[in-house]
Amino acid sequence: MREQNVGVLILAGGESTRFGPNKLDLRLDGRNLVQIALDKYTSMFEDVAVSSNVLLDEYDMGVKLLPAAVSKELSILTALEYFESLDIDKIILAEAARPFTVKTHVD
């Protein structure tokens, strides 16, 4: 049985309306939450994409950047189409505002 190809979509398109300031701009140890999530997931998986409108212009992240849609569901649909072109078997949906996933959580 072949090993399954897993892709990761980091959702970073929210507006942080309940929290107030944009959570993605918060810095921990000099890095914002998207950078922390990227470091975490790119160390575990080869195919990682970020869905965001703000970050498309601000950062060169070294991963596929997908424009966020008007809803989380439409952003996920865009990502599904992208990952389908890569022959991905499973997709992990990760929220940039919650970057502290560990490998045992996704095994």
N, C-alpha and C positions, 0 to 999 in steps of 0.2 A: 504494500500500500504506500503510495507516495505521500510525502509530507505536504500538509496543506499550506497554501499561501495565505498569509494574513496581512490585511491592510489596516491602518489606523487612521481615523478621521478625528482631528482635534477641532472641536466646535469652539470658535472664538468670535461669534458674530452677535452675541447678546449686547444689550445696551446698559445692563447693570442698573435698571431703574429702581429696584427695591433697595439696593445697597447704597446708592448715591454715586460716589465717584466710581469710575470704571475699574472694576476689580483687576482687569488685565494690565492696568498701569501700576498696580502695587508692586513694590520691589521687595524681594527677599534675598538677602545676601548679594545684592547688586543686580539681580536678574528679575525680569517680570514673569508673571505666571505662565505666559505662552512659552517663553524660553525654557522655563523649568520643565513644562510638559514635553516640549520638543526634545530636550536632552534625555528625559526619561524614556520616551517611546522610541526615539531613533536608536537608543542603545539596545532595545529589545526587538525591533522590527525594521525591516528594510523599506517597506512601502508606507510612508507616512504623508498625510496631506493635512493642511489647515484650511478651515472654512472661516473667512473673515473678510470684511470690507476695509476696516481700518488698517489692518496689518498689511494689506496688499501693497500699500504705498510706503509704509514706514520701515519695513525690515526686509533684509535678504536672509531668509531662513534656511536655504538649502533644501527645501522640500517643496512639493507641489502646493501652490496656493490657489484655492478655489474661492470664487466670490460667494459670500453669504447671500442667501435669498431672503425674501420677506418673512420667512418662517423657518424654524428649525427643520421641519419636515421637508421643505423644498431644498434646503441646503443638503440634507442627507440624500435626497434623490439625485442631486447634481453629483455628489460624491459616489453614489452607487454606479452612475454611468461612467465616471472616471475609473473607478476600481475595476469595473467589468472589462475595460479595455486592457487591463493588466493581468487578466486571468486570476483574480483574487478569489479565494474560496470563502473566506470569512472576513468580516469587518468589525473592528472594535470602535465603538463610538466613545470618545473621551471628551470631557469638558475641560477647556483650558483653565477655568476657575477652580478646578479640583485636580491639580497636577501630581498628587502624591500617590499614584498607583504603584504597586510593587509587582514584580513578575509573578508571584504566587496568586495574585488576584486575577490574572488573565490566563493562567494555565488551565 
